C-alpha cells in the first residue's frame, strides 16, 4: 500500500552554490577549495529528504522555462517536480563554508510573483492536495508574493490534508490564527513571532505555548546544536544529538521537518526527525544522504525538560 504523499511548496526556489573556503576575511580575495551547485529552496530540500527515504512527495515550484530546465538538470531524471510557469530566472544562493563548519550565506531575492502567478500556484497546490497527507509551505516569499500566501493555501485545503509551514517574518506571522496544523520555526524565527529574545529552553516553551493559543496544533522548533523541541497542547519534549563529525548544517532544519512528517508528525516521530537532521549535518551540501543506524543511535530524547538550560548562540 502506497502511503499518502507529502506536497511541498517552494515559492522562491534557488540554485544553491556551496563554496568551501579558508577563514573568511572581509575585503580579501579568497580561493575556494571546492564548489558545488544543487537545486535548492526549503521545500525542495524537504522533498529531496523524503525521496531519499522512499516517502512519496511532489514539489510545486514556480519557474520560467529556462529555469525549469536548469533545475531539472540539477535534480536528475524522474524527479516529481510540478512547474508553475512564471517569468524571471531562478535565484542563486551562495553558502561560504569554512573549515571549522562556520557557514555564511548570501541569498538573492528571486523573481517577482504577480497576482496571476500567485493564483496559479495556489490552484495547482490545492489540486495536488487531494489525497495528500500534508501540504508543506516552505521558505521565504519572493517579491510580489502576499505575506498570507501559506495561509491562503491552508484555508482551501481539501478534507484530510493538513498544512505545515516553515517560514519566517511576515509569512510566519500571517499563519497565526489560521488552519495550520504544524509550525516549524527555528529559535530566531519564533523569537521574531513573539517579539522577544529566547535564551533558555523554558523561554522557548513559553513562546511556543503562546503561539499555540492562536490555533496551531503543534510547533516543532529547531534549535541548532541544541536539537529540537516539540510542543503541543499537552506536552513539551526536547531531543538532541551529540555529534562531532558534522560536515554542513545547511538543510538540517529541512531534514528535521521531513523526518517528522514522514514519521507521522506525532511525539513518536521526534527521534526520527532528529535522526534525519543528524544525517543532513553529516552530508555534504544540502543533499541529505540516507539515514543510518548510527544517525538514529546519536539521538537522545530527554526524560525531563531542563527549562533553565541556556541555548547556544
Secondary structure, DSSP 8 states (H G I E B T S, - for coil): -----EEEEETT-EEEEEEEESS--TTS----SEEEEEEE-HHHHHHHHHHHTT--EEEEEEE-HHHHHHHHHHH-TT--EEEEE-SS--EEEEEEEETTS-EEEE--------HHHHHHHHHHHHHHHTT-SEEEEES---TT--TTHHHHHHHT--TT-EEEEE--HHHHHTTTTSS-SEE--BHHHHHHHHTS---BHHHHHHHHHHHHTTT-SEEEEE-GGG-EEEEESS-EEEEEE--S-----TTHHHHHHHHHHHTTSSGGGHHHHHHHHHHHHTSSTT------HHHHHTEEE-SS--TT-B---
